[in-house]
């Protein structure tokens, strides 16, 4: 019998995060393009300089309603017609608002890119904001709020923001508004916010995908390049301040069988030199099933299905006025809330006293850096990361340099970063659960003053 020769593995090719080409269209729109052969679904991300702190007083949520309305019809097409046009070219169009600004995302097969870009340009330059459509979006948002408050995770996040940040800072309030503020929003408010903040001169478009045979310059000239608008000075950025005095707030939910934990404080943004070591150390603390927190609280004690530690950028600026949320999140059964918190604090103290091991550091590097080629296989993942860099005022090669920095970070440096990120006496702890059962055990831990608030 003749056997085929055994196939041999090829030589590994070096990988680096894709580098974009940067340019500016005549209308002032900044453009980043990235040709990715073989990625036949093209992703387009548009950053609009419409941050949440630009919302008028008493109208929290107007940025979210405007974002949703951008894909709900234009001056040329009704909502039904616009949705049908997107469907005909196999495209999806989404938009959302966050603290740094508003993001519009488009995905479409490369062969349908001309039509989809025309629809995107239409949505940005000529949104309808019809009274009936805006009213419907407001009603939908009002219907969502009670469901969000019923979620322990969302309720904990809301309370943590309220506790950490001063009331005058927009970050202290829900991103998508409250029932009171959303109820005040009408088409006039949405139109006014759009006219004040949405213009090509302060926007950036990112286009990623297989651009073979596509004259992108000509295509953009007829679509996003034809979008017009006035210019405006950059908005002043308010520094992020917070009070991370160690304390505990219990959001009372009588009869709850689980307690939702959210423990947090603010930290540096991605411009800080400590970011890469902090990412590595935080991953060792609670980034995976084999992390310190999971080993103790999940594997050894069985208190939880999982606990995660993470850093999430809230706003990142080159002038040092940005910040990130550093947090530990999970849920435990109600009777073991006190013991779980006690063991969690022991993990943090043990980490500060003994540090990480080289083996922990090596696994974290392999997981964070080694999976990067898989993480960025799609055009959407590359476009989203490039748009994040633009939004956070980072250089275009930041992601590539971050992976190199992670790979060279030593165990001692990662230990120092994570210990400084989660000091045991500077953490605000939010517990959503049955106060009658958990207040006394938590008081006994001595991790800070304990306050009980209603749900």
HELIX and SHEET records of a PDB file:
HELIX    1   1 UNK A   52  UNK A   54  5                                   3    
HELIX    2   2 UNK A   62  UNK A   69  1                                   8    
HELIX    3   3 UNK A   79  UNK A   88  1                                  10    
HELIX    4   4 UNK A  110  UNK A  112  5                                   3    
HELIX    5   5 UNK A  113  UNK A  125  1                                  13    
HELIX    6   6 UNK A  131  UNK A  150  1                                  20    
HELIX    7   7 UNK A  152  UNK A  164  1                                  13    
HELIX    8   8 UNK A  170  UNK A  172  5                                   3    
HELIX    9   9 UNK A  179  UNK A  182  1                                   4    
HELIX   10  10 UNK A  187  UNK A  197  1                                  11    
HELIX   11  11 UNK A  200  UNK A  202  5                                   3    
HELIX   12  12 UNK A  216  UNK A  222  1                                   7    
HELIX   13  13 UNK A  224  UNK A  226  5                                   3    
HELIX   14  14 UNK A  275  UNK A  286  1                                  12    
HELIX   15  15 UNK A  292  UNK A  294  1                                   3    
HELIX   16  16 UNK A  295  UNK A  300  3                                   6    
HELIX   17  17 UNK A  334  UNK A  336  5                                   3    
HELIX   18  18 UNK A  337  UNK A  354  1                                  18    
HELIX   19  19 UNK A  358  UNK A  370  1                                  13    
HELIX   20  20 UNK A  372  UNK A  375  1                                   4    
HELIX   21  21 UNK A  379  UNK A  391  1                                  13    
HELIX   22  22 UNK A  398  UNK A  408  1                                  11    
HELIX   23  23 UNK A  411  UNK A  421  1                                  11    
HELIX   24  24 UNK A  435  UNK A  445  1                                  11    
SHEET    1   A 6 UNK A  21  UNK A  24  0                                        
SHEET    2   A 6 UNK A  30  UNK A  35 -1                                        
SHEET    3   A 6 UNK A 204  UNK A 209  1                                        
SHEET    4   A 6 UNK A  41  UNK A  48 -1                                        
SHEET    5   A 6 UNK A 102  UNK A 109 -1                                        
SHEET    6   A 6 UNK A  92  UNK A  97 -1                                        
SHEET    1   B 6 UNK A 307  UNK A 315  0                                        
SHEET    2   B 6 UNK A 323  UNK A 333 -1                                        
SHEET    3   B 6 UNK A 258  UNK A 267 -1                                        
SHEET    4   B 6 UNK A 428  UNK A 433 -1                                        
SHEET    5   B 6 UNK A 247  UNK A 252  1                                        
SHEET    6   B 6 UNK A 449  UNK A 453  1                                        
END                                                                             
